[in-house]
Amino acid sequence: MALDRAEALAAALGCLASAGAAECIELAAGNFLTEVPDGDLHVRSQVPHNWDDQNARRIAGNCARAARPGGLLVVIKYALPSAPEPAAT
């Protein structure tokens, strides 16, 4: 399941449909600052850098509360170089 703002999901649905993957994922409109759907795995990619520490902890806490027993939260964060570099292959 993908959770995002309704307007972001509208764009995502078009991308998923053009890739033939619209039937492979459930989309849910919501706000992860208030709650997230239950799950075994919550993945947050490039999210924490957009929020101050208090809201980053709030998002992680919402994921922890929504995690099923043994559930995981995976945070994906990567640093970009200060100067342009060729893409990694």
Phi, psi and omega per residue, in radians:
M1 nan 2.414 3.066
A2 -1.923 2.269 3.125
L3 -1.957 2.214 3.089
D4 -2.834 3.099 3.075
R5 -1.126 2.620 -3.086
A6 -0.977 -0.735 -3.116
E7 -1.180 -0.565 3.084
A8 -1.231 -0.667 3.138
L9 -1.176 -0.581 3.105
A10 -1.061 -0.745 3.098
A11 -1.197 -0.700 -3.130
A12 -1.100 -0.670 -3.125
L13 -1.051 -0.716 3.102
G14 -1.099 -0.745 3.110
C15 -1.126 -0.773 3.129
L16 -1.107 -0.726 -3.140
A17 -1.108 -0.762 -3.127
S18 -1.161 -0.424 3.101
A19 -1.580 -0.007 -3.125
G20 1.279 0.402 -3.061
A21 -2.050 0.178 -3.070
A22 -1.069 -0.516 -3.122
E23 -1.476 -0.081 -3.038
C24 -1.616 -0.158 -3.055
I25 -2.492 2.491 3.079
E26 -1.672 2.295 3.131
L27 -1.840 2.376 3.133
A28 -2.300 2.248 3.066
A29 -1.415 2.397 3.127
G30 -3.141 -2.992 -3.099
N31 -2.365 1.934 -3.069
F32 -1.237 -0.073 3.014
L33 -1.349 -0.320 3.129
T34 -1.854 -0.761 3.074
E35 -2.959 2.775 3.074
V36 -2.239 2.726 3.125
P37 -1.157 2.675 3.048
D38 -1.051 2.625 3.094
G39 -3.064 2.918 3.087
D40 -1.498 -0.483 -3.091
L41 -2.479 2.193 3.043
H42 -2.000 2.224 -3.120
V43 -2.041 2.227 3.071
R44 -2.111 1.966 -3.113
S45 -1.945 2.135 3.100
Q46 1.007 0.524 3.115
V47 -1.632 -0.818 -2.991
P48 -1.013 -0.525 -3.094
H49 -1.192 -0.307 -3.136
N50 -1.455 -0.153 -2.989
W51 -2.183 2.653 3.028
D52 -1.241 2.982 -3.062
D53 -1.008 -0.723 -3.109
Q54 -1.067 -0.815 -3.131
N55 -1.272 -0.566 3.065
A56 -1.086 -0.733 3.078
R57 -1.148 -0.645 3.133
R58 -1.096 -0.779 3.125
I59 -1.085 -0.824 3.131
A60 -1.084 -0.698 3.111
G61 -1.112 -0.713 3.095
N62 -1.100 -0.676 3.090
C63 -1.151 -0.724 3.138
A64 -1.097 -0.740 3.130
R65 -1.158 -0.553 -3.105
A66 -1.491 -0.192 -3.096
A67 -1.228 2.361 3.015
R68 -1.270 2.871 3.113
P69 -0.907 2.255 -3.114
G70 1.417 0.055 -3.113
G71 -1.179 2.822 -3.084
L72 -2.217 2.660 2.953
L73 -2.057 2.122 3.093
V74 -1.940 2.173 3.110
V75 -1.920 2.127 3.141
I76 -1.855 2.093 -3.110
K77 -2.503 2.279 3.071
Y78 -2.325 2.625 -3.132
A79 -1.634 2.367 3.086
L80 -1.652 2.550 3.118
P81 -1.149 2.683 3.139
S82 -1.270 -0.465 3.088
A83 -2.010 2.600 3.123
P84 -1.011 2.398 3.077
E85 -2.329 2.768 3.076
P86 -1.050 2.614 3.120
A87 -1.116 2.482 3.076
A88 -1.224 2.525 3.123
T89 -2.033 nan nan
